[in-house]
């Protein structure tokens, strides 16, 4: 059953970081959304900054950055006809594998087989990742997480959507909800309604739905599948200093 994406976000105080990929009605575009949230001063002290083909995270106020570990990375990069989106530096790992994809085994899954969940005990935050074919709109999502907080047991799940229907998408986040420790996302990516192809309007709806206290930054990309041209939108709660 499809759920209303923005209603789900509005009812969840802290899903953490989230990726939503899908196709709006008409099926002529693919849309990608990635957001970050934060509970600590260090996590909230961030902005998305445009780079060629994607974005990076930066400290909003460098003087207040206490630990860049797990905070500073490239959430979105583009390689040829593929958009890569993740919640950590595994974006670069995936891109490096795709660069070598003429060699057998150098693909999305193989790249993530070299990584594990984040080392932020006791949360052991999952690594969530996605890739989108900018010709077809086909996409994959992945989550790497611990087994119910067991740091010695890594679990890797990949979900493939080779023929995604128009008007819907899939959403995955690092966490199910707020907590101490924070419970990791479980199960398949959520099947959600995608009803907007304009990245500005789509971004505005998502941003409004995110918890006001915890939201930090949002990125939205809309890809024209006929031309592979794309438009990116960035919304930051905080201003660089």
Secondary structure by P-SEA (a helix, b strand, c coil): ccccaaaaaaacccccccccccccccccbbbbbbbbbbcccccccbbbbbcccbbbbbbccccccccccccccccbbbcccbbbbccccaaaaaaaaaaaccccccccccccccccccccccccbbbbbcccccccccbbbbbbbcccccccbbbbbbbbbcccccccbbbbccccccccccccccccccbbbbccccaaaaaaaaaaacccccccbbbbbbbccccccbbbbbbbccccc
